[in-house]
Amino acid sequence: MAFNDLPPQPPVYPPEAEDYARKALALSLKVAQTTRCTLDIPYGADYWQKVDVYVPDDAPADLPVLVFAHGGAWTHGYKEWMGLMAPPILAAPAILVSVSYRLAPSSRFPVPLEDCLTALQWVHGNIARFGGDPNAIYVGGHSAGGHLYALLALSPERIQHAGLPADVIKGCFPVSSQLNLVFSNPPPGSGEARIYEMFLADAMDAEAASPLHQVKGNGVPFFVSYGGNDFPRIIASNLLFIDALRQQPAPLRTAVYADHTHFDTALAMADAEHPWVKTVVQWMQTGHPPKGD
């Protein structure tokens, strides 16, 4: 799964994602060619169970680690989309781990979630040899990837059952993610209907697959963000999720980037001066959420 050998995928959903995919791959290829990275490290036996690890040059040991999963509506995407965010993360300094996972509809929920957990296990057990601190792991993702790691962060029993410390995730950063999958009679052809048709193995799984419905007692700090011009269903689910998280004990930061579309929020991660990047970098540097909402 190198940049020059990515398996072809059907047209990306929605159609406007095609332009994003081209830009993200081009930016990430440049990063891979100019940074210290180890690509296509397997964390499982399946072709899609791989990570890319980006590491700062001449950096000290015990660096914080950001484990990040790509978007693509659970059916599309490559870990190579997220390499573009490496330069500002490495400058922190910190380590970036970009995660790929098995895709729907051939691998429906909970398989992609289980892959994200297995990738986290790999990071916890192996990142020290790259200079990372297994006690300073943060997770996140764009769109579908953010949904998966948000759900995992809200699943302490699943994490502990995997043999990981209950507090292995020090912070979770979902970006433009669908955080509620429970819908009554979604219109045919809609993004909501597609969740039931392509991602969920059974409509009865919708609540279990929804971060919104798993927040009770949450102890993981969250930074939830989305674009002001994001998809309406994304905005609606984020508003509900933020309101629910505010009733829980863990710290919460939120941000809305007024002029950003769903795909702008991902491309912006390449910019060291972008507010999202600054918040995440400061958080990982200090080990605490920056002051704010």
N, C-alpha and C positions, 0 to 999 in steps of 0.2 A: 504494500500500500504506500509506495513512495509517490511523490508529487507527479512524477512522469508516468505512473502506472496505476492511476486510480480506476477502479472498476466503474464502467458506465452505469448511470442511474437513469430512470425515466425522467421526463420533465419535472422540474422541481415544483412543489406546491407551496404557495400560490405562484402563478406565472411571473410576478414581479420579483420573485426570489432569484430568477436566473441571472439577472444583472448583479445582484449581491454576490452570488456564488462565484461568478467570474472575477469580480474585484477582490473578494476575500482570498481566493486561491492565488491570484497574482501577487498580492501584498505579502501573503504568508510564504510564498516561494522565495521572495527576496530576503525575507527574514531568515529562513532556513539556510540560505546560502551565505549569510553574513554573521550568524551567531553560533555560539557553541551549543550544539543540540545532538541528541541521539534519537533517531526516528524509528518507528515501527517496533517498539519493544513489546513482545507479547505478554499479556497478563492472563491469557487463557488459550485454549486450543483452537477456537474458532478464528477464521480469517479477520473478523472485525474486532476481535478482542485485543486491541493494541493501544499503546500510548506513545506520544512524542514528549520528550523531556528537554526543556530549554533551560540552560544553566548560565549564570554570569561568568565572565572571564575573571580569573584571579580574585574570586570572592571568598570570604571567610566561610567556615563550616557553620552548621546549625542554622541554615537559612530558612525563613518561612516558605511555605509551599502553597501555590494555588493550583488546585485540581479543577479543570474546566472542561465542560462538555458542549459540543456543538449543537446547533439547532437543526431544523429541517422537518418539522411536523412529525417527528418520530419515524418517518418513512424515508428520509433523504439525509444527505450530509456526510461530511468527512471531518475527521479531527484536523485535517490540514486547513480547514477554514479558519481555525482559531490561532494559528501561529502568528498572525499579524499583531496580536496583543503582547507578544513576548518582549519586545524592546523596553517598554516602560516598566514592565514587571521585573525584568532582570536588573534594571537600573535601580531598583528599590534599595538594596538588592534582594531578590527573591527568586524562587524557581517556579517555572510554569510547567504543568503537566497537562497536555491536551489529550482528551480521552475519546476514543471511538467505541461504539457499542452496536450490538446487533439491532437491525432495523425492522420495523413493521412494514407490511403485514405478515411477513414470514415469521417474525419474532415479536409476538404481541406481549402486552403487559402480563406478568411482571418481568419478562426476560430482560428488557433494556435496563430496568431498575437494578436487577441482580448483577448485570454487567458493571454498572456504575459502582456498586458495592464491591465487586471483585477487584475493580481497578483501584478503589480506595485501599483495599487490603494490600495490593501490590505496592502502592505508594508507601503505606505505613511500614511495610517490611523491607523496602529496598531503597527508599529515597536518601538514606544516610550516606550511601556510597556515592551519591551525586553531590553531597554537601548539604542536603536538606535536613530539617529537624522534624522527625516524625511526631513530635509533640506540638507542632505549629502548622497544622494542615487546615487550609481553608478550601471550600468547594464552591462551585457556581457553574453557570452555564447560560447560554443564550437560548431563548425560546424553549424548545423541547428539552434541551440539555439542562436549562435552569429548572424546569419542572422536575426532572428526574433527581437532581441533587437536592432540591428543596424537599421533595418527598422523602429522600433518604435521610436528610438532616432531622426530619420529624419522625424518624422510625428508630428510636433508641434500642428497642428490643431486637430488631433486625441487625443492627450494628453489633450489639453485644453477642448475638448468636453466631456472628461471623468471627468471633474471637478478638474483636477490636475493643479498645477502651470506650466506655460510654461517651466520653467527652472528646473523642478523636477529632471531631469537626469543631474548630474554634470559631468559625463564622461561615455563613452561607450567603451567596451573592447571586440570586436569580435575576436575569435581565430580560425584560419583555417576554415573560414566561406565562403560559396558560396554567393557572394555579387552582382552577376549579373545573372539574370535568363532569359535573352533575348537571344535566339539562333535561327538561321535559319536552318531548316531541320537537327536537331540533329540526328546522326546515331542511328538506332534502337539498343536497348540494352545498350546504353551509359548512363552515369550518367546524362547528359544533357537531354536526352529523358525521363528519369525517372521522372524528375521534372515536365514535362508536363503530364505524365501518372498518377502520384501518388499524386502530391502536389497541382498543380493549378487546380481550378475548371473549368477554361476556359483559353485557350492559350492567349486570349486577356488580361489576368491579369498579364502577365509576367513582363511588365514594372512597373506596380503599385507595384508588389511584389519584385522589385529589388532595394536594397539600392543604387546601382550605379546610378540609374535614379531618385533618390530623394534627391540628395546632394545640390541642388542649395540653397544658402543662409544659409547653415548649421551653427548653433551656438553652437553645442554640441562638446566638446573636444573628440577626438577619439584616442585610442591606437589600431592599427591594426597589427596583427601578424599572422604568419603562418610558416610552416616548409619548409625547403629547399628541402625535399623529399616528400612534400605534393602531393596530386592529381593535375595533370596539370590544370584541370579546376578551382581548388581552387586558385592556384598560379596566373593564368591568370586573374581571377576576382578580386583578391586582388590588383594586379598591376594597373588595371584600376581604381579601387575604390580609391586607394591611390593617384593616379594622379588627379582624380576628386576632392578629398577632399583638396588637396593642393591649389586649386583655390578658396576655401571657407574661410570665416573669422575665423573660430574656430581653436584652436591649434590642432596639429596632431603629434602623435608619431607613429613610425612603428618599427617592428623588424622581421627579418627572422632568424629562428633557423636552422642553416645550416644542421645539421645531423638528424633533426627530421622528422618523418613521420607525417601523419595526426593524428595518435593516440598518438604518442609521445608527441605532444603539449598539450594534455589533461592530460596525466599521469604526466607530468612534473610539473603540478600545485601543486602536493603534496610536492614538494621540496622547502623549504624556501630559499635556496641559488640559485634557478633558476632565471635567469635575468627577466623573465616575472613576477614572483612573486615579486621580489624586486621592479620592476617598479610600479606595481599596489599598493603594500603596501605603497611605498613612496608617490604616488599620493594621496591615500586616507588619509594618515597622514597629508599632507600639504595642501590638497585641490587644488593643482596645478600640472600640468604635469611636471615630472622631465625634466631637460634639456636634449636635444638630438635631434634626427631627428624629 
